[in-house]
Amino acid sequence: MNISLIVDHVQNEVLAVALSSSPNVEETIYQGYNFSATEMEEVTASEAEMTIEKTLLGSVVFQLRPLTDQAAQNLLDAKTNNRLVKMVCGILNQVKIPEMTSGSKPLEIKVQVCYARSAKPNEGKVYISSKNKDAKVS
C-alpha cells in the first residue's frame, strides 16, 4: 500500500469521490445507486461518516457531505484506517459488482477524491478481486 501525506490540513467539507472503471461497471454503480440509494447511504454513513449529497455519471461521482466533525479526516486517513477502501468496497458489493466480474481478471477502479469546490484531486487505485474479495490501495 502506498500512502502519501497530504501537505495541507484536510478540511471537513463536501468531498467529491469519483470512481472510474469500464463503462459497464460505472453504469452499474450509477444505476445501483438509483435503485438502492438507502443501502448505499447506509454504507457511506457507517464506513465514511458521510452522506451522499449528489451522484453524477461520467465517472461515477459521489458528493459526500460530512456527518461528523472529523469525517473527512477519518475518510482520508489511510495510515490508521481503510474507510475509503471499505466505503468503495461496500458500494461495489451493494450493486453486486463482484458477482458481475466473477471468473474474470481483477477489477481496477480509479478513485479520485477532491473537495467538491476544487479541481485538484488526491487519487489512488483500488483493486477488487472477486475471487477472494480482497482489496488493496496503491
Helices and strands as residue ranges (DSSP letters): E 15-20, H 23-35, H 37-48, E 50-56, E 60-66, H 71-76, H 83-94, H 97-100, E 107-115, E 122-128, E 135-137
